[in-house]
Amino acid sequence: MFTTRPEILGTFGVVASTHWLASATGMAILEKGGNAFDAAAAMGFALQVVEPHLNGPGGDMPLLMYSARERRLRVVCGQGPAPEAATIAAYRDLGLDIVPGTGLLATCVPGAFDAWLLMLRDHGTMSLREVLTPAIDFAGKGYPLVSHICNTIDSVRELFLTEWKTSAEIYLPNGEVPAPGTIFRNRRLAETYSRILAEGEAAGGGREAVIDAARRAWGEGFVAEAVDRFCHENEVMDTSGSRHRGLLTGNDMAKWRASYEDALTYDYGRYTVAKPGPWAQSPVFLQQLALLEGFDIAAMDPLGPEFVHTVVEAAKLAYADREAYYGDPAHVDVPMETLLGRAYNDERRKLIDDRASFELRPGRIEGYSGRIGKAEIDEALRSAAGAGEPTMAKTGTMPGDTCHIDVIDRDGNMVSATPSGGWLQSSPIIPELGFCLGSRAQMFWLEEGLPGSLAPGKRPRTTLSPSFAFRDGEPYMPFGTPGGDGQDQWTLIFFLRHVHHGMNLQEAIDAPTFQTAHFPSSFYPRQASPGRVTVEGRLPQATVAELKRRGHEVEIGGDWSQGRISACARDGEVLKAAANPRLMQGYAIGR
């Protein structure tokens, strides 16, 4: 099969990410003697600088990490919760029936920065200075802008100039959108990283003590203080069309720290796939596997209509359960054992026939309401008609996206991480810090009694979904993608084509892909498009024609428009890596 580039092979170490500068950073760390955890953290901090339209220090991140020494896989939760003041009543009192997609009301506790430091402290080998220096250099000395950053800035130029003037000061030098390839600097962000590092080192002690002091500077020190002031001293325009102050406080940040959790797993033939829990959408990947086990996927043409139809219909069922059951397990009882159980999926599988479904059909589980709130579904369907309206210049509805990182080192340590949020179009730059806050709270519903209902201290049901696969019981493959609701569709398609159809990592990434928007979007304005399947233009015409005959509302996108997957794998002594050619940013490196 044609590929855009070779599958990378090596024995020393492999890295892959959504930006070549991050991949180069990670490989440099490995070459200097760092392990996968050092490399991933350095890549994560680098991405906060070089992909500011996709993530930032004020964003969030789940990651999966496999320790070869401990022979253990764990989740690091870098998804911060809603502020203590964030109640449904507080938003309703402002006349809101949906959380805005931008601005300070959409902000949760920023979690990515602390999550990187937690993993680095406990499992890395390098100093904080060694790991942070590449990001400091990118921010202070500059890096070349990719065109997608410039396009994003251009889309919110009017908003920046008229409302978010602290963002204009950084991203619109001389009031103009910088050109692609321009060397861009964010010196304020470099100063923030440098001050965190200096305060960490000033605390004295060993490597771990320095990292702990840096975590305090972030969560309890000058960073938290600046966040608190900005949220409460500024009224910020958001997608509601009004200006609002934020609810996040320094105390919210001080009370929260990143943490470890066990992963959810599902056995699928030779493979065991691991994902974060139902505070993310991640279990939909496992639910789709449970449904698809009853089909002969290997016998299907991976570009044919039977494959596309079957995968899409399974996605509709799994994502309906996401809406009905998923939420923060610290606040909601999520029946994951049943949702992944054989009996449940044997019944659910019967709903998949040869016609496209236009219904949202969550399963019924005894003792659970399985309710998708009326306000939720009405909003999703109502918004569908107005989706895509050109309102972004006025209120900043330019959607954000996400990054991804995969690493394997020579000792067999592995990381799959999906940082996101705090992108430049999410909220105004905090002038003392050089970065903005995230907008993950838009994933909550302002209706009582739903698994995804807003509540203080509750994690939003994020779309961020890193993936990890064992093969024959051995750690095999970290992988993932940006893409919001599409993440656990694109990665599933990649996985199926790799394990059933013999495609290597690069072939499975390059192959034309597809997704459905059948269910309510996780992002403002929460629209749904029942029955719609969007396919890349390279999918065979005969496949498209048969999908239409089966009743699918087929939308043909660009030839290279969907999926931004990267992956690494360990096959005996050989390490492998591959990255997405779409958008011309992702890169895999290894030796």
Secondary structure, 3 states (H helix, E strand, C coil): CCCCCCCEEECCEEEEECCHHHHHHHHHHHHCCCCHHHHHHHHHHHHHHHCCCCECCECEEEEEEEECCCCEEEEEEECCCCCCCCCHHHHHCCCCCCCCCCCHHHCCCCCHHHHHHHHHHHHCCCCHHHHHHHHHHHHHHCEECCHHHHHHHHHCHHHHHHCCHHHHHHHCHHHCCCCCCCEECCHHHHHHHHHHHHHHHHCCCCHHHHHHHHHHHHHCCHHHHHHHHHHHHCCEECCCCCEECCCCCHHHHHHCCCEEECCEEEEECCEEEEECCCCECCHHHHHHHHHHCCCCHHHCCCCCHHHHHHHHHHHHHHHHHHHHHCCCCCCCCCCHHHHCCHHHHHHHHCCCCCCCCCCCCCCCCCCCCCCCCHHHHHHHHHHHHHCCCCCHHHHCCCCCCECCEEEEECCCCEEEECCEECCCCCCCCECCCCECECCHHHHCECCCCCCCECCCCCCCCECCCCEEEEECCEEEEEEECCCHHHHHHHHHHHHHHHHHHCCCHHHHHHCCCEEECCCCCCCCCCCCCCCEEEECCCCCHHHHHHHHHCCCEEEECCCCCCCCCEEEEEECCEEEEEECCHHHCCEEEEC
